[in-house]
Amino acid sequence: MYRNWKTLQPYFLAMPQALILLMFLVFPIIMIFVVSFWQFNGYAMTPAFSLDNYVNVFTSKVSLSTYLNTFKYVVLVWTVCLAIAFPVAYFLAFCIESESLQVLLFLLCTIPFWTSNIIRMISWIPLLGREGLINQMLLNLHLIQQPVEWFLYSDFAIVLGMVHLYNFFMIAPIFNSMMRIDRMLITAAQDMGASGFGVLKEIILPLSAPGIAIGSIFVVTLVMGEYITVRLMGGGQSASIGKLISTQIGSLQYPLAAANAVILLLITLVLVTGILRVVDIRKEL
């Protein structure tokens, strides 16, 4: 009896977490998948097994262009985040010798997360608007003759807002990977005559790859489902899949929104799987 209890004890310990996972993650996803096959006649949903919603998604030019627009945001935001995060993480890990100063500077990177996303987005409007500080400064310096329109309510503003929101999700894992690098490897490479670029290329970059992969997963998954930033910074002139789903829910088109949600989930899983196949992140977890 005692042996049986020792065997079953780990399962009983894991049961509460498993039940929570099933109730709040697995079950809602299953329900979304089921609803995606239902029919909507304009004012009510009808339980059914119909592929009309998926056909609508793949045949609608609006849906296809929205998916392409979302992929564009993913590529641009990921590229800019990586271009900013890698030098910042490198500076914190290798250029700052004091551990307390490292912690302080790293905490400074978290300051934007002390406020809500909406407040952070709204804070850009006084800077980027037609009457904003940047346009007024450029006008006063006579660098432009009239306010620049694309600073706000444009793809530029959307990408800027997303980078502002999610850049830390790239900095943190890359910094963590760089802190794990054995400094003796760098010293040995330098003793062997390796240049600074050679050390970066052959040691730091490969050993930072798991952190880059983890940061990429965070950024890709967050941008794929983003809609608040697209709504506020795009001024209703740009679209993303998240915003499209939000609009469909607002117009009570739940089956069509569910179909888009399922497709978005599958695409995101494919992207994440592709990243995991390129880089092994198990050592970082």
C-alpha positions as CSV (number, residue, x, y, z in Angstrom):
1,M,0.0,0.0,0.0
2,Y,2.8,2.4,0.9
3,R,4.6,1.6,-2.4
4,N,1.4,2.3,-4.3
5,W,1.0,5.7,-2.6
6,K,4.7,6.6,-3.4
7,T,4.0,5.8,-7.0
8,L,0.8,7.8,-7.2
9,Q,2.0,10.8,-5.1
10,P,3.6,12.7,-8.0
11,Y,0.3,12.4,-10.0
12,F,-1.7,13.7,-7.1
13,L,0.7,16.6,-6.7
14,A,0.4,17.5,-10.4
15,M,-3.3,17.1,-10.6
16,P,-4.3,20.7,-9.4
17,Q,-2.0,22.2,-12.1
18,A,-3.3,19.8,-14.7
19,L,-6.9,20.6,-13.9
20,I,-6.2,24.4,-14.1
21,L,-4.4,23.9,-17.4
22,L,-7.3,21.9,-18.8
23,M,-10.0,24.3,-17.5
24,F,-8.5,27.6,-18.5
25,L,-6.4,26.7,-21.6
26,V,-7.2,23.4,-23.2
27,F,-11.0,23.6,-22.8
28,P,-11.3,27.2,-24.1
29,I,-9.2,26.3,-27.2
30,I,-11.4,23.3,-27.8
31,M,-14.5,25.4,-27.6
32,I,-13.1,28.0,-30.0
33,F,-12.3,25.2,-32.4
34,V,-15.8,23.8,-32.1
35,V,-17.5,27.2,-32.6
36,S,-15.4,27.9,-35.7
37,F,-17.5,25.3,-37.5
38,W,-20.8,26.8,-36.5
39,Q,-22.9,28.9,-38.9
40,F,-23.9,32.6,-38.5
41,N,-27.0,33.8,-40.3
42,G,-26.5,37.5,-39.5
43,Y,-28.2,37.6,-36.1
44,A,-27.7,34.2,-34.4
45,M,-25.3,31.3,-34.3
46,T,-26.4,27.8,-35.3
47,P,-24.4,24.7,-34.1
48,A,-23.3,22.8,-37.1
49,F,-20.3,21.4,-38.9
50,S,-19.6,23.7,-41.7
51,L,-16.4,24.8,-43.4
52,D,-17.9,28.0,-44.6
53,N,-16.0,30.1,-42.1
54,Y,-12.6,28.7,-43.2
55,V,-13.5,29.1,-46.8
56,N,-14.4,32.7,-46.1
57,V,-11.0,33.3,-44.5
58,F,-9.0,31.8,-47.4
59,T,-11.0,33.3,-50.2
60,S,-11.5,36.8,-48.8
61,K,-9.0,39.4,-50.1
62,V,-9.5,41.4,-47.0
63,S,-8.5,38.5,-44.7
64,L,-5.5,37.5,-46.9
65,S,-4.2,41.1,-47.0
66,T,-4.7,41.4,-43.2
67,Y,-2.7,38.2,-42.7
68,L,0.1,39.6,-44.9
69,N,0.0,42.9,-43.0
70,T,0.4,41.0,-39.8
71,F,3.4,39.1,-41.1
72,K,4.9,42.4,-42.1
73,Y,4.5,43.7,-38.6
74,V,6.1,40.5,-37.2
75,V,9.1,40.8,-39.5
76,L,9.7,44.5,-38.9
77,V,9.2,44.4,-35.1
78,W,11.3,41.3,-34.7
79,T,14.1,42.8,-36.8
80,V,14.1,46.1,-34.9
81,C,13.8,44.4,-31.5
82,L,16.8,42.2,-32.3
83,A,18.8,45.1,-33.6
84,I,18.2,47.0,-30.4
85,A,18.3,44.2,-27.8
86,F,21.5,42.5,-28.9
87,P,23.7,45.6,-28.4
88,V,22.0,46.5,-25.2
89,A,22.4,42.9,-23.8
90,Y,26.0,42.9,-24.9
91,F,26.7,46.2,-23.2
92,L,25.1,45.0,-19.9
93,A,26.8,41.6,-20.0
94,F,30.3,42.5,-21.1
95,C,30.9,46.2,-20.8
96,I,29.6,46.7,-17.2
97,E,31.8,45.0,-14.6
98,S,29.9,46.0,-11.5
99,E,27.2,43.5,-10.8
100,S,25.1,46.0,-8.9
101,L,25.3,48.5,-11.8
102,Q,24.3,45.6,-14.1
103,V,21.2,45.0,-12.0
104,L,20.4,48.7,-11.9
105,L,20.6,49.2,-15.6
106,F,18.7,46.0,-16.3
107,L,15.9,47.3,-14.0
108,L,15.8,50.5,-15.9
109,C,14.8,48.4,-19.0
110,T,11.8,47.3,-17.0
111,I,10.5,50.8,-16.3
112,P,8.1,50.9,-19.3
113,F,6.3,47.9,-17.8
114,W,5.4,49.8,-14.7
115,T,2.5,51.4,-16.6
116,S,-0.3,49.9,-18.8
117,N,0.1,49.3,-22.5
118,I,-2.6,51.8,-23.4
119,I,-1.0,54.6,-21.4
120,R,2.4,53.9,-23.1
121,M,0.7,54.0,-26.5
122,I,-1.2,57.2,-25.7
123,S,2.1,58.8,-24.5
124,W,3.4,58.8,-28.1
125,I,0.6,60.9,-29.4
126,P,1.9,64.3,-28.0
127,L,5.3,63.4,-29.5
128,L,4.3,62.1,-33.0
129,G,1.1,64.1,-33.8
130,R,0.9,66.9,-36.3
131,E,1.1,69.4,-33.4
132,G,3.5,67.1,-31.5
133,L,6.9,68.0,-30.0
134,I,8.9,66.3,-32.8
135,N,7.0,68.1,-35.6
136,Q,7.2,71.4,-33.8
137,M,11.0,71.0,-33.3
138,L,11.6,70.1,-36.9
139,L,9.5,73.1,-38.0
140,N,11.3,75.4,-35.7
141,L,14.7,74.2,-37.0
142,H,13.4,74.7,-40.6
143,L,14.1,71.1,-41.5
144,I,10.6,70.6,-42.8
145,Q,8.0,73.0,-44.3
146,Q,4.9,71.3,-43.0
147,P,4.2,68.6,-40.3
148,V,5.1,65.1,-41.2
149,E,1.9,63.0,-41.5
150,W,3.4,59.5,-41.2
151,F,4.9,60.0,-37.7
152,L,1.5,59.0,-36.3
153,Y,-1.4,56.8,-37.5
154,S,0.8,54.9,-39.8
155,D,2.7,51.6,-40.1
156,F,5.8,53.5,-38.7
157,A,3.9,54.4,-35.6
158,I,2.5,50.9,-35.2
159,V,6.0,49.3,-35.4
160,L,7.4,51.9,-33.1
161,G,4.7,51.2,-30.5
162,M,5.2,47.4,-30.7
163,V,9.0,47.8,-30.4
164,H,8.4,50.0,-27.3
165,L,6.1,47.4,-25.8
166,Y,8.0,44.2,-26.6
167,N,11.7,45.1,-26.8
168,F,12.3,44.0,-23.3
169,F,11.1,40.5,-24.1
170,M,14.1,40.2,-26.4
171,I,16.6,41.9,-24.2
172,A,16.0,39.8,-21.1
173,P,16.6,36.3,-22.6
174,I,19.6,37.5,-24.7
175,F,21.1,39.1,-21.6
176,N,20.5,35.9,-19.6
177,S,22.3,33.8,-22.3
178,M,25.2,36.1,-22.4
179,M,25.6,36.0,-18.7
180,R,25.9,32.3,-18.9
181,I,28.9,32.4,-21.3
182,D,32.1,31.3,-19.7
183,R,34.5,34.3,-19.8
184,M,37.4,31.9,-20.0
185,L,36.3,31.0,-23.5
186,I,36.6,34.7,-24.6
187,T,40.0,35.0,-22.8
188,A,41.3,31.9,-24.5
189,A,40.1,33.1,-27.9
190,Q,41.8,36.5,-27.4
191,D,45.0,34.7,-26.3
192,M,44.9,32.7,-29.5
193,G,44.8,36.0,-31.5
194,A,41.1,36.2,-32.3
195,S,39.8,39.7,-33.1
196,G,36.9,41.3,-31.3
197,F,34.6,40.5,-34.3
198,G,35.9,36.9,-34.4
199,V,35.0,36.5,-30.7
200,L,31.6,37.9,-31.4
201,K,31.0,35.7,-34.4
202,E,32.4,32.4,-33.1
203,I,31.6,32.5,-29.4
204,I,29.2,35.1,-28.3
205,L,26.7,34.9,-31.1
206,P,26.4,31.1,-31.2
207,L,26.1,30.8,-27.4
208,S,23.5,33.6,-27.4
209,A,21.4,31.8,-30.0
210,P,19.1,30.2,-27.4
211,G,18.3,33.6,-25.8
212,I,17.6,35.0,-29.3
213,A,15.3,32.1,-30.0
214,I,13.4,32.6,-26.7
215,G,13.1,36.3,-27.3
216,S,12.0,35.7,-30.9
217,I,9.2,33.4,-29.6
218,F,8.0,36.0,-27.2
219,V,8.0,38.8,-29.8
220,V,6.5,36.7,-32.6
221,T,3.6,35.4,-30.5
222,L,2.8,38.8,-29.0
223,V,2.9,40.6,-32.3
224,M,0.8,38.0,-34.0
225,G,-2.1,38.6,-31.6
226,E,-1.6,42.4,-31.2
227,Y,-4.6,44.6,-31.8
228,I,-4.6,47.4,-29.2
229,T,-1.4,49.0,-30.6
230,V,-2.7,48.6,-34.2
231,R,-5.9,50.3,-33.2
232,L,-4.4,53.2,-31.2
233,M,-1.2,53.9,-33.3
234,G,-2.8,53.1,-36.7
235,G,-5.8,55.4,-36.2
236,G,-8.1,52.8,-37.8
237,Q,-6.1,53.0,-41.1
238,S,-4.2,49.7,-40.6
239,A,-5.3,46.2,-39.8
240,S,-4.0,43.1,-38.2
241,I,-5.5,39.7,-37.5
242,G,-6.0,40.5,-33.8
243,K,-7.9,43.7,-34.8
244,L,-9.9,41.8,-37.4
245,I,-10.9,39.2,-34.8
246,S,-11.8,41.9,-32.3
247,T,-14.0,43.6,-35.0
248,Q,-15.7,40.3,-35.8
249,I,-16.5,39.7,-32.2
250,G,-17.8,43.2,-31.9
251,S,-20.2,42.5,-34.7
252,L,-21.2,39.2,-33.1
253,Q,-19.6,37.1,-35.9
254,Y,-18.3,34.6,-33.4
255,P,-17.9,31.6,-35.7
256,L,-15.8,33.6,-38.2
257,A,-13.8,35.1,-35.4
258,A,-13.2,31.6,-34.0
259,A,-12.0,30.4,-37.4
260,N,-9.5,33.2,-37.7
261,A,-8.4,32.5,-34.1
262,V,-7.8,28.9,-34.9
263,I,-5.8,29.7,-38.1
264,L,-3.8,32.4,-36.2
265,L,-3.0,29.8,-33.5
266,L,-1.9,27.3,-36.0
267,I,0.3,29.8,-37.9
268,T,1.9,30.9,-34.6
269,L,2.6,27.3,-33.6
270,V,4.2,26.7,-37.0
271,L,6.5,29.7,-36.5
272,V,7.4,28.7,-32.9
273,T,8.1,25.2,-34.0
274,G,10.3,26.5,-36.8
275,I,12.3,28.5,-34.3
276,L,12.6,25.6,-32.0
277,R,13.9,23.4,-34.8
278,V,16.6,25.9,-35.7
279,V,17.8,26.5,-32.1
280,D,17.8,24.2,-29.1
281,I,16.6,26.2,-26.1
282,R,16.5,23.4,-23.5
283,K,19.7,24.6,-21.8
284,E,18.1,27.9,-21.2
285,L,14.9,26.5,-19.6
